[in-house]
């Protein structure tokens, strides 16, 4: 007879997944262990295995759950009836908000899905393509002169601008997340010379040139 699920099974599973995303993001998937996760969750390893059969199961569920959130955002914004440029701008803002609030999930998606086995990796990659295609269709409407071959690299360039902010962006820095999303959208849509780029005054203790730290001459 199959084991009956407890009434709080899904709540407990969500808690484990949240802790797993945090652990994998901090230590990397290969370095994190089920024993560490069980300790973080305050449960035994046998009990944890009742919810997830192994680390790869957890990794897939982290990526799949997070991508479902991104797909839901695309569907929600599509239902707002915005013109194409406003639609793309709103998507950029909403995605970067989600990247910030789901930072651990985002790091795992960007850095660790390569460790998934073939079938699970294929499923995640297909859902990633679905997300990228939503942006690509909007870019194609904004720039109909672009060829089909050009659209995908342009869309991936936008994701490159959005995806990697977690490696350097500081929430306690001189600009907030909303201003950062506006910078990305204006630069992508209108270039670095866009008059729509927000003016961010330096903090009182900073001079403008102190806000950006460039490599020394000759550095890569």
C-alpha positions in Angstrom: 0.0 0.0 0.0 1.3 3.5 -0.9 2.3 5.7 2.0 -0.4 8.3 2.7 0.7 11.9 2.3 0.3 14.1 5.4 -2.0 17.2 5.2 1.1 19.5 5.2 3.1 17.5 2.7 3.2 20.3 0.0 4.0 23.0 2.6 6.9 20.9 4.0 8.1 20.2 0.4 8.1 23.9 -0.4 10.1 24.6 2.7 12.7 22.0 1.8 12.9 23.4 -1.8 13.4 26.9 -0.5 16.2 25.7 1.8 17.7 23.6 -1.0 17.8 26.6 -3.3 19.5 28.7 -0.6 22.1 25.9 0.1 22.9 25.2 -3.6 23.2 28.9 -4.3 25.6 29.4 -1.4 27.7 26.2 -1.8 27.1 25.1 -5.4 25.2 22.0 -6.2 28.2 19.6 -6.2 29.4 20.9 -2.9 26.1 20.8 -1.0 25.0 17.6 0.7 21.7 16.0 1.7 23.0 15.9 5.3 23.6 19.7 5.2 20.1 20.2 3.8 18.5 18.0 6.4 20.2 19.9 9.1 19.1 23.2 7.6 15.5 21.9 7.5 15.7 20.6 11.0 14.8 17.0 10.0 16.5 13.6 9.5 17.8 12.4 6.2 15.3 9.6 6.0 12.4 12.0 6.5 13.9 14.4 3.8 14.0 11.4 1.4 10.3 11.0 2.0 9.8 14.3 0.1 12.7 14.2 -2.4 14.4 11.1 -3.6 17.9 12.7 -4.2 19.8 15.9 -4.9 19.0 15.8 -8.6 15.3 15.6 -7.9 15.7 18.8 -5.8 17.8 20.5 -8.5 15.2 19.8 -11.2 12.3 21.0 -9.0 14.1 24.3 -8.1 14.7 25.1 -11.8 11.2 23.9 -12.9 9.4 25.8 -10.2 11.3 29.0 -10.9 10.7 28.8 -14.6 7.0 28.3 -14.0 7.0 31.6 -12.1 8.7 33.3 -15.1 6.2 31.8 -17.5 3.4 33.0 -15.3 4.8 36.6 -15.3 4.9 36.5 -19.1 1.3 35.4 -19.2 0.2 38.0 -16.7 1.9 40.9 -18.5 0.6 39.6 -21.9 -2.9 40.0 -20.5 -2.5 43.7 -19.7 -3.0 44.9 -23.3 0.1 47.1 -23.4 1.7 48.3 -26.6 4.8 46.4 -27.7 7.5 48.7 -26.2 5.6 49.1 -22.9 5.0 45.3 -22.8 8.7 44.5 -23.2 9.6 47.2 -20.6 7.2 45.8 -18.1 8.6 42.3 -18.7 12.1 43.5 -18.0 10.9 45.2 -14.8 8.9 42.2 -13.6 11.7 39.7 -14.4 14.3 41.7 -12.6 12.0 42.0 -9.6 11.5 38.3 -9.6 15.3 37.7 -10.0 15.8 39.8 -6.8 13.0 38.2 -4.7 14.0 34.7 -5.9 17.7 35.3 -5.9 18.7 31.8 -4.7 16.5 30.1 -7.3 17.9 32.4 -10.0 21.5 31.6 -9.1 20.8 27.8 -9.2 19.1 28.2 -12.6 22.0 30.1 -14.0 24.8 28.1 -12.5 23.7 24.5 -11.7 21.2 23.2 -14.3 24.2 21.8 -16.2 24.4 19.1 -13.6 21.0 17.7 -14.5 20.7 14.4 -16.3 19.7 14.4 -19.9 15.9 14.1 -19.7 15.6 16.5 -16.9 17.9 19.0 -18.6 15.9 18.7 -21.8 12.7 19.6 -19.9 14.3 22.6 -18.2 15.9 23.8 -21.5 12.5 23.6 -23.3 10.9 25.8 -20.6 13.8 28.2 -20.8 13.3 28.4 -24.6 9.6 29.2 -24.0 10.6 32.1 -21.8 13.2 33.4 -24.2 10.7 33.0 -27.1 8.2 35.3 -25.4 10.8 38.1 -25.4 12.0 37.3 -28.9 8.5 37.7 -30.3 8.2 41.2 -28.8 11.7 42.2 -30.1 10.6 40.9 -33.6 7.5 43.2 -33.4 9.6 46.2 -32.4 12.3 45.6 -35.0 10.7 43.8 -37.9 13.8 44.5 -40.1 15.8 42.0 -38.0 16.1 38.5 -39.6 15.0 35.3 -37.8 18.7 34.5 -37.4 19.3 37.8 -35.6 16.4 37.8 -33.2 17.7 35.0 -30.9 21.1 36.6 -30.3 19.4 39.9 -29.6 17.0 38.3 -27.1 19.9 36.5 -25.4 21.8 39.7 -25.2 18.9 41.2 -23.2 18.9 38.2 -20.9 22.6 38.6 -20.5 22.0 42.2 -19.3 19.3 41.0 -16.8 20.6 37.6 -15.7 24.0 38.5 -14.3 23.2 41.5 -12.2 23.2 39.3 -9.2 27.0 38.9 -9.5 27.6 42.6 -8.8 24.4 44.5 -8.0 24.2 45.7 -4.3 20.7 46.3 -3.0 22.2 48.8 -0.5 24.1 50.6 -3.2 23.4 54.0 -4.7 20.5 52.8 -7.0 17.6 50.6 -6.2 16.3 47.6 -8.2 13.6 49.6 -9.9 16.2 52.1 -11.2 18.4 49.3 -12.3 15.5 47.7 -14.3 14.9 51.1 -15.9 18.6 51.4 -16.9 18.5 47.9 -18.5 15.2 48.6 -20.4 16.3 52.0 -21.7 19.7 50.8 -22.8 18.3 47.8 -24.6 15.5 49.7 -26.3 17.2 53.0 -27.0 21.0 52.6 -26.4 23.4 54.1 -23.9 22.7 57.6 -25.1 19.0 57.3 -24.4 17.5 60.4 -22.9 15.3 58.1 -20.8 18.2 56.8 -18.7 17.4 57.8 -15.1 19.6 60.4 -13.4 21.0 58.8 -10.3 22.7 61.4 -8.0 25.8 60.2 -6.2 25.5 59.5 -2.5 26.7 62.4 -0.3 30.0 60.7 0.5 30.8 59.8 -3.1 32.0 61.7 -6.2 30.6 60.5 -9.5 33.9 58.8 -10.6 34.0 56.8 -7.4 30.8 54.9 -8.3 32.3 52.8 -11.0 35.5 50.8 -10.4 37.2 50.1 -13.6 40.1 47.6 -14.0 43.6 49.0 -14.1 45.2 49.6 -17.5 46.0 46.3 -19.1 43.6 44.3 -17.0 41.2 41.9 -18.7 
